[in-house]
Amino acid sequence: MDLQSDWGKYRPTTKGDFISRLISMGLSRGSVRKKLYSYWVKSFGPIIDCEIRGIKYRLKVDDNLTDKKLFFSRAEKDNEEIDFLSEACSGKTFVDIGANIGYYSLTLAKQGASRVAAVEPNPEAIGRLNYNIKINGFDSKVSVAPFGAADGESFELDVSGNLGIASICNENKGEKTIKIQTKPLIEILAELKVESIGGLKIDIEGAEDKALAPFLKAAENKLLPEAIVLELAHKNCWQEDLQDMLVKSGYNLVRKTNGNGLYKKNKTQ
């Protein structure tokens, strides 16, 4: 992955720009999307410099499902979740657990969060995240914590598959793993001097309980986020029932989207 050259080197050519416009018009669906993806990578390569929601990205679509969805779907990804968090984070801190290349972090930074704590343990993703932060001028607003959020000193992270689905969940282990440093979420936040949280997103492929359960048990009420977006797609990996724990911690499930639960803290709590 080229993280040295200036942004713009991989902007679509005239022909690529035409295809990009077709994608933006919503023509990239189903089998058509697969054909466009194959044609694009073969003709122009997997690295793409583009703007989405007014934010610059350098994407690599052949090894990161997040990047592929961002470019080839073009329906604004996770609209409901972003709007939900934007309302809660205006002028406040946003915490992004499993930041990947920074889609949520950069979007919330642009939409009014006062600061962003981006938690991401995968070295490959961290490099891309830092590049995207830099090209958007968010260096002073977005802080990267290069750790996994969990109790204990380290975990084996499965990196044998796509960058967007790297996981420490035992059921997902593949052939290639790397050891990552972990810290309890409450320690990560203390080191970043986070004293209150407007919104939190957590998407770490089945390890959500390892990060969030100890935090909910240890955090003072003033540190609990006003809004939480919790990935539910891999809850079968959980050893603790986070949904029940959130309710007992004073949260209401506002709604479910495709794979996520949107929780809001009771104002009386």
DADAFEN-V90174 format. One record per residue. PSI is psi in whole degrees, -180 to 180 (* if undefined). OMEGA is omega in whole degrees, -180 to 180 (* if undefined). D_FIRST is the distance of its C-alpha to the first C-alpha in Angstrom with 2 decimals. Layout:
psi = (PSI	PSI)
omega = (OMEGA	OMEGA)
d_first = (D_FIRST	D_FIRST)
This chain:
psi = (127	107	19	-38	158	146	139	-21	-34	23	146	142	-179	-45	-43	-36	-36	-45	-39	-38	-37	-41	-43	-27	-2	17	-4	87	150	-130	-30	-41	-43	-41	-42	-40	-50	-43	-43	-51	-40	-39	-38	-11	167	-15	131	130	123	172	132	127	30	14	136	140	148	114	156	102	-8	-8	10	111	-35	-47	-43	-45	-41	-44	-44	-13	-51	-14	132	116	133	47	-50	-43	-44	-46	-42	-46	-36	-41	-40	-25	0	116	12	180	137	134	124	102	113	57	-24	-127	2	18	-54	-45	-49	-38	-45	-34	-41	-31	13	-2	140	-33	161	132	109	112	117	118	-18	117	-40	-44	-36	-42	-44	-39	-48	-38	-46	-34	-46	-46	-16	-1	29	19	-37	-13	-33	120	133	126	110	56	159	142	103	156	155	169	-24	161	159	122	124	116	23	-17	-141	144	-30	-7	23	139	152	3	123	-36	-16	4	135	-158	-26	122	157	152	128	150	140	152	150	142	-39	-31	-42	-46	-37	-42	-32	0	40	120	-18	155	124	-51	153	134	134	121	91	39	52	-5	17	-37	-33	-30	-46	-35	-50	-34	-46	-33	-32	-26	142	156	-36	-18	-13	134	148	-31	144	133	115	123	131	-3	-27	32	-15	-19	-16	144	-12	145	94	-35	-45	-40	-38	-42	-44	-20	4	23	147	138	111	-46	165	141	-163	86	-6	151	134	115	140	138	134	134	-18	-13	*)
omega = (180	177	-179	-175	179	174	-178	179	-176	175	-178	173	179	179	179	179	178	179	178	178	176	178	-180	180	178	-177	-178	-179	174	-178	178	179	180	180	179	179	-179	-179	-177	-177	180	-174	-172	-177	-173	-177	-176	169	-176	176	179	-175	-180	-179	179	176	160	-176	171	-165	-177	-179	180	-178	178	179	-179	179	-179	-174	-171	175	177	166	-173	-172	174	-179	-177	-179	-180	180	180	-179	-180	179	-177	-171	-179	-179	-177	-177	174	178	-176	-178	-171	-170	-179	-177	170	-177	179	-177	-177	180	179	176	-180	-174	168	175	-179	174	-178	172	-177	-177	-176	-175	-173	-177	-180	179	-180	179	-180	177	-180	178	-179	175	-176	-175	177	179	-178	-176	-177	-177	-176	177	-179	174	-173	-177	165	179	-180	173	-178	-174	-178	175	172	180	178	178	-177	-179	-177	-179	-178	-179	175	-171	170	179	-174	-177	-177	-174	177	-175	-176	178	172	178	178	175	177	174	173	-179	-178	176	178	-179	178	179	178	-180	175	-177	176	-173	175	-179	-180	173	178	-179	-177	166	174	179	-177	-179	-180	180	-167	-177	178	179	-179	-180	-172	-171	171	-176	-177	-180	-178	-179	176	-179	-180	169	-174	176	-179	-171	-177	-176	176	178	-175	173	175	-178	-178	-179	178	-180	179	178	-180	178	175	180	173	173	-179	176	174	173	-179	176	-178	171	-179	-174	178	-179	176	-178	179	-177	*)
d_first = (0.00	3.82	6.14	9.00	10.40	13.01	12.88	14.56	12.84	11.72	15.03	16.97	19.42	23.11	23.04	19.92	21.59	24.67	22.95	21.32	24.88	26.20	23.79	24.96	28.51	28.06	28.17	25.09	26.93	27.56	27.43	26.62	23.36	22.39	23.39	21.54	18.29	18.82	19.89	17.05	14.26	16.60	17.54	14.67	11.45	9.51	7.74	10.77	12.25	15.48	18.30	19.90	23.15	22.81	19.58	16.42	13.11	9.57	9.21	7.45	10.85	10.86	10.18	11.53	15.15	15.38	12.97	14.85	18.13	17.46	16.85	19.10	21.88	22.29	25.36	24.66	23.27	25.71	28.17	30.97	29.01	27.61	31.13	32.71	30.53	30.78	34.54	34.54	32.05	33.54	34.11	33.14	30.35	27.78	26.29	23.18	23.00	19.85	17.97	14.59	12.56	15.96	17.81	21.14	20.73	19.98	22.54	25.21	24.58	25.18	28.12	30.14	29.23	30.36	27.55	24.82	24.10	20.71	20.87	17.72	17.66	14.37	12.31	8.91	10.49	12.10	9.23	8.36	12.16	12.99	10.99	12.87	16.00	15.96	15.66	18.53	20.64	21.16	20.77	24.49	24.74	21.91	21.97	19.43	21.15	18.85	21.32	22.46	25.66	28.34	31.34	30.95	28.75	25.97	24.92	23.04	20.05	19.40	15.73	16.83	16.26	14.24	12.38	15.07	17.89	17.28	20.85	23.43	26.16	28.02	28.73	25.07	24.23	22.38	21.96	18.99	19.46	18.57	21.10	20.52	22.96	25.15	27.76	30.31	29.35	32.50	31.46	28.02	29.86	32.49	30.05	28.56	32.20	32.03	35.68	35.62	33.22	33.53	31.12	28.84	26.37	25.62	23.45	22.52	23.31	26.84	26.85	28.20	31.56	30.30	29.05	31.65	34.87	35.31	34.50	37.13	39.63	39.12	38.36	41.20	41.93	40.79	37.21	36.95	34.75	36.73	34.44	32.11	29.79	29.66	27.78	30.50	28.76	28.70	31.88	33.30	31.22	32.93	35.63	37.07	37.98	36.00	37.65	41.06	40.01	38.80	42.15	44.03	42.03	43.27	40.69	41.48	39.30	39.18	37.57	35.11	32.35	30.27	29.26	29.91	33.04	33.83	36.15	38.23	40.21	43.97	45.23	48.19	46.06)
